[in-house]
Amino acid sequence: MEKEQINLEFSFKSSPKILYNRLSSPSGLAEWFADDVNFENQYKTYIFIWDGYETRAEVLGKKEFSYIRFRWEEDEGEDYYFEFRINIDDLTGDVALVITDFAEPDEKEDAIQLWETQIEQLKLVLGS
């Protein structure tokens, strides 16, 4: 079954540097995204742990304070990924986090709800 793209945007009251650290470092991700996060292959593969279960994601690309893109090891090809992108409004300086992900059509609403819950946790961690 073909996965569908999900794009979500969330406003943050945080500096891009602090936000990027929570999106790209194992310790930052472990504060809100997973129970624990480790890495191997010199940051090319992240190991996410939830309830004792490990799953790996490869870093497909990143730019400091701007974005990081991952692909779950079980997803074939580069068509499917999840990405955290930080956008800064040129006029207001407002910071937004844009998440891109992919989900099966019948799991799309659940995926959106999960992201919304995770982002609420991230906002609590940041005090945003």
C-alpha positions as CSV (number, residue, x, y, z in Angstrom):
1,M,0.0,0.0,0.0
2,E,1.3,3.5,-0.9
3,K,2.0,5.8,2.0
4,E,0.7,9.3,2.1
5,Q,2.7,12.4,3.0
6,I,1.9,14.3,6.2
7,N,3.0,17.9,6.7
8,L,2.5,19.5,10.1
9,E,3.6,22.9,11.3
10,F,3.9,24.0,14.9
11,S,4.9,27.4,16.3
12,F,7.6,27.6,19.0
13,K,8.9,30.2,21.3
14,S,12.5,29.0,21.2
15,S,15.7,29.8,19.5
16,P,16.5,27.7,16.4
17,K,19.7,26.5,18.1
18,I,18.0,25.1,21.2
19,L,15.2,23.6,19.1
20,Y,17.6,22.0,16.7
21,N,19.5,20.4,19.5
22,R,16.2,18.7,20.7
23,L,15.6,17.5,17.2
24,S,19.0,16.2,16.3
25,S,20.9,15.0,19.3
26,P,20.2,11.6,21.0
27,S,19.9,13.3,24.4
28,G,17.5,15.9,23.0
29,L,15.4,13.4,21.2
30,A,15.2,11.2,24.4
31,E,13.6,14.2,26.2
32,W,10.5,14.1,24.1
33,F,10.5,11.7,21.2
34,A,11.6,8.3,22.5
35,D,12.4,6.6,25.9
36,D,16.0,6.6,24.9
37,V,18.1,7.3,21.8
38,N,21.6,6.2,20.9
39,F,23.6,6.4,17.7
40,E,26.1,4.4,15.8
41,N,28.2,4.8,12.6
42,Q,29.3,8.3,13.8
43,Y,25.7,9.8,13.8
44,K,24.6,8.2,10.6
45,T,22.2,5.8,12.3
46,Y,20.1,6.6,15.3
47,I,18.7,3.9,17.6
48,F,15.3,4.8,19.0
49,I,14.0,2.9,22.0
50,W,10.4,2.7,23.1
51,D,9.3,0.3,25.9
52,G,12.5,-1.7,25.4
53,Y,12.0,-2.1,21.6
54,E,14.7,-0.7,19.4
55,T,14.2,0.6,15.9
56,R,16.9,2.3,13.7
57,A,16.7,5.3,11.5
58,E,19.4,6.5,9.0
59,V,20.2,10.2,8.7
60,L,19.5,11.1,5.1
61,G,20.5,14.8,5.4
62,K,20.9,17.6,7.8
63,K,21.9,21.3,8.1
64,E,22.7,22.7,11.5
65,F,19.8,24.8,12.9
66,S,17.7,24.2,9.8
67,Y,16.7,20.5,9.3
68,I,17.4,16.9,9.8
69,R,15.8,14.0,7.8
70,F,15.7,10.4,8.8
71,R,14.5,7.2,7.2
72,W,13.4,4.2,9.2
73,E,15.4,1.1,8.4
74,E,12.2,-0.8,7.5
75,D,11.2,1.7,4.9
76,E,12.5,0.9,1.4
77,G,14.0,3.6,-0.8
78,E,14.2,7.3,-0.1
79,D,10.6,8.1,-0.9
80,Y,9.6,7.7,2.7
81,Y,11.3,9.6,5.5
82,F,10.5,11.9,8.4
83,E,12.0,15.3,8.6
84,F,12.2,18.1,11.2
85,R,12.6,21.5,9.5
86,I,12.9,24.8,11.4
87,N,11.5,27.8,9.6
88,I,12.1,31.4,10.7
89,D,9.8,34.2,9.6
90,D,12.0,36.9,8.1
91,L,9.7,39.7,9.3
92,T,8.7,38.6,12.7
93,G,11.5,36.2,13.7
94,D,8.8,33.6,14.7
95,V,10.1,30.1,14.8
96,A,8.1,27.2,13.3
97,L,8.8,23.5,13.3
98,V,7.6,21.7,10.1
99,I,7.3,17.9,10.3
100,T,7.1,15.8,7.2
101,D,6.2,12.1,7.6
102,F,4.5,9.3,5.7
103,A,1.8,7.0,6.8
104,E,-0.6,4.3,5.4
105,P,-3.9,6.0,4.5
106,D,-5.8,4.1,7.3
107,E,-3.1,5.2,9.8
108,K,-2.8,8.8,8.8
109,E,-5.1,10.3,11.5
110,D,-3.4,8.2,14.2
111,A,0.1,9.4,13.0
112,I,-1.1,13.0,13.1
113,Q,-2.4,12.6,16.7
114,L,0.8,11.0,17.7
115,W,2.9,13.8,16.3
116,E,0.6,16.4,18.0
117,T,1.1,14.6,21.4
118,Q,4.9,14.3,20.9
119,I,5.1,18.0,20.0
120,E,3.2,19.0,23.1
121,Q,5.8,17.0,25.1
122,L,8.6,18.9,23.2
123,K,6.9,22.2,24.0
124,L,6.8,21.3,27.7
125,V,10.5,20.3,27.6
126,L,11.4,23.7,26.0
127,G,9.0,25.7,28.2
128,S,7.6,27.0,24.9
